[in-house]
């Protein structure tokens, strides 16, 4: 999110001083991490005057819906309101991401798909003859494949709103 100096406002403005009161990490002079209401926000600060109202600068591209979601969450935090639930990371996506990371960790440690499946699905009853055609095997293999992509930078996809065009 990019914050810059904005026009005068009718109500009390959110200013650079307000931003600096919430800084928990400063990457450099213009890039900071804020924490408000237990939410973290990475913010780029440009041409700020300490007492002028701030404006958010949004890039008009395919990620605009994601940026608007982030801005709505930021606005709620500024106003000390509960942030709306993040639609990008649904409970199902969180569970799947957790499973993918567990599978990747197990594969790196040398576990077989069958050993991993036994841990992920404790009620699984499978012998070596039926393992090859077991749907749980395919699920475990997909979790490993997707987990490796996730670790290799694919995690960014989970932070985008689902779109029909993808």
C-alpha positions in Angstrom: 0.0 0.0 0.0 1.3 3.4 -0.9 0.4 6.4 1.3 1.0 10.0 0.1 -0.1 13.5 1.2 -3.7 14.1 0.3 -6.1 17.0 0.2 -7.7 18.6 3.2 -10.5 16.6 4.8 -13.7 17.5 6.6 -13.0 15.3 9.6 -9.9 14.5 11.6 -7.3 13.3 9.2 -5.0 10.2 9.5 -1.5 11.7 9.3 2.1 10.6 9.0 2.4 11.1 12.8 -0.4 8.6 13.2 1.4 6.2 10.9 4.7 6.5 12.8 2.9 5.8 16.1 2.1 2.3 14.8 5.4 1.4 13.2 6.8 -2.0 14.4 9.5 -2.4 11.7 11.2 0.1 9.4 12.7 -1.5 6.3 14.1 1.9 5.1 13.0 5.5 5.3 10.0 5.0 3.0 8.9 1.4 3.7 7.5 0.4 7.1 5.4 -2.3 8.7 2.5 -1.1 10.9 0.5 -3.0 13.4 -3.0 -1.9 14.3 -5.6 -4.1 16.0 -3.3 -7.2 15.7 -3.2 -6.7 11.9 0.1 -6.1 10.1 0.4 -3.7 7.1 3.4 -3.0 4.9 3.2 0.6 3.8 5.3 2.7 1.4 5.4 6.4 2.5 5.9 9.1 -0.1 6.2 12.8 0.1 4.7 13.0 3.6 4.1 16.1 5.7 3.6 15.2 9.3 0.3 17.1 9.8 -1.4 16.7 6.4 -4.1 14.1 5.7 -2.9 11.0 4.0 -4.2 9.5 0.8 -3.8 5.9 -0.5 -2.5 5.5 -4.0 -3.8 2.4 -5.7 -2.5 1.1 -9.0 -5.2 0.3 -11.6 -4.3 -3.2 -12.7 -5.5 -6.8 -12.3 -4.7 -6.8 -8.6 -6.9 -3.8 -7.8 -9.6 -5.9 -6.1 -6.9 -7.3 -3.8 -5.6 -3.8 -3.1 -9.1 -2.6 -2.3 -9.6 -5.4 0.1 -6.3 -4.6 1.8 -7.3 -0.9 1.9 -10.7 -1.7 3.5 -8.9 -3.8 6.2 -6.4 -0.9 6.7 -9.3 1.6 7.0 -11.0 -0.5 9.6 -7.8 -0.7 11.6 -7.3 3.0 11.4 -10.8 3.6 12.7 -10.2 1.0 15.5 -12.9 -1.2 14.1 -12.8 -4.9 13.6 -11.4 -5.7 10.2 -13.6 -7.6 7.8 -12.6 -11.2 7.3 -9.9 -11.6 4.7 -11.7 -13.2 1.7 -8.4 -14.1 0.1 -7.5 -16.7 2.7 -10.6 -18.8 3.4 -10.5 -21.5 6.1 -10.3 -24.2 3.4 -7.2 -22.4 1.9 -5.6 -22.1 5.3 -6.1 -25.8 6.0 -4.8 -26.8 2.6 -1.7 -24.5 3.0 -1.0 -26.1 6.4 -1.3 -29.6 4.9 1.0 -28.7 2.0 3.7 -27.4 4.3 3.4 -30.5 6.5 3.8 -32.7 3.5 6.8 -30.8 2.1 8.5 -30.9 5.5 7.9 -34.7 5.7 9.2 -35.2 2.2 12.4 -33.2 3.0 12.8 -35.4 6.1 12.7 -38.5 3.8 9.2 -39.8 4.5 7.3 -41.8 1.8 3.9 -40.7 0.5 2.4 -43.7 2.3 4.0 -42.7 5.7 2.8 -39.1 5.1 -0.7 -40.2 4.3 -0.8 -42.3 7.5 -0.1 -39.2 9.5 -2.5 -36.9 7.6 -5.3 -39.4 7.5 -5.0 -41.6 10.6 -8.2 -43.6 9.8 -6.7 -44.7 6.5 -6.8 -48.5 6.0 -4.5 -49.4 3.1 -2.2 -52.2 2.3 0.6 -52.2 -0.3 -1.7 -53.8 -3.0 -4.5 -51.2 -2.7 -2.1 -48.2 -2.0 -1.4 -47.6 -5.7 -5.0 -47.0 -6.6 -6.0 -45.3 -3.4 -7.4 -41.8 -3.8 -5.6 -40.7 -0.6 -2.3 -41.5 -2.4 -3.3 -39.0 -5.2 -4.3 -36.4 -2.6 -0.9 -36.8 -0.8 1.0 -36.6 -4.1 -0.9 -33.4 -5.1 -0.3 -31.9 -1.7 3.4 -32.6 -2.1 3.5 -31.1 -5.7 1.4 -28.1 -4.7 3.4 -27.6 -1.5 6.7 -27.5 -3.4 5.2 -24.9 -5.7 3.9 -23.0 -2.7 7.4 -23.0 -1.0 8.9 -21.9 -4.3 7.0 -18.7 -4.5 3.5 -19.9 -5.2 2.3 -18.7 -1.8 1.6 -15.4 -3.5 -1.3 -16.9 -5.4 -3.1 -17.7 -2.1 -3.0 -14.0 -1.3 -5.0 -13.1 -4.4 -8.8 -13.0 -4.5 -10.2 -16.0 -6.4 -11.1 -14.9 -10.0 -13.0 -16.8 -12.6 -10.5 -15.8 -15.3 -7.7 -17.9 -13.7 
